[in-house]
Amino acid sequence: MDELIMERPSFQRLMEDGVVTDEKIEEQGQHVKDLILQMEPNFTPEQMDQIYDLVAEVSVLLTLAAISDQQG
């Protein structure tokens, strides 16, 4: 998964200076919301529920990884 993330143009652009800011996090959050809204018309409500679940679980995974890094 790390390679997949590092290859994303959004990650490369946001991490260009090596600094994570609240603004960058907010910008990426909005980008994710916009992508989901663009996808919505292409999927059934049941499929969108699965997509929301996937996004939520990936968010949990990334949050746990960040907390683990902070704990050392």
N, C-alpha and C positions, 0 to 999 in steps of 0.2 A: 504494500500500500504506500510506503514511503516514496518509492519511485514514481508511482502514479501521481502523487501529490506534487512532487518536485518538478514534474514535467508539465504541469498545468501553467498556462500563460499567466493566469491570475496570480498564482503563487509566486512565480518568478518576478512579476511586476511589483507585487506588494512587498516582497522581501529583497528588492533591489538594494536597499540601503542597510539591510540586516536588522532593521528595527521594527518591532511590532507595536503599533499604537492603538488606542481605543478607536480612533477614526478609521484605521485600516480594518479593524474587526467589524465595525459598523458597516463599512463599505462592502466587505465580503458578505456579511449577513444580508444586506439588501440585494446583492448579486444573486445569492441563493434563492431568495424570495422571488425575484424577477424570473429566474429560470423555472421555478415551480409554476408560476402563473402562466408562463409561455407554454408549458407542457400540459396544463390542465385540460384544454379542449381536446387533446389527442387521446385521452384515457378515460375509462369508465370511472365512476366514483369509487368502486371497489379497488381498482388499480391505483388510483390516487391515494387511497388510504394506505396501500402497501408502500407506495413511494414515500409518503409522510413518515411511516414507521421506519423505513430504511434510513431516511435522513436523520430522524431522531436517534436511532441506535448508533449511527456513525458519529453523531454529535456526542453521545454518551461516551463512546470509545475514545474520541479525541480529548474530551474533558478529563477522563480518567488518566490518559497518558500525560496530559499537562500537569495534573495533580501529582502523579508519580514522579515526574521530573522535578517538581518543586520540593518534594519530600527527600529527594536525593537518592 
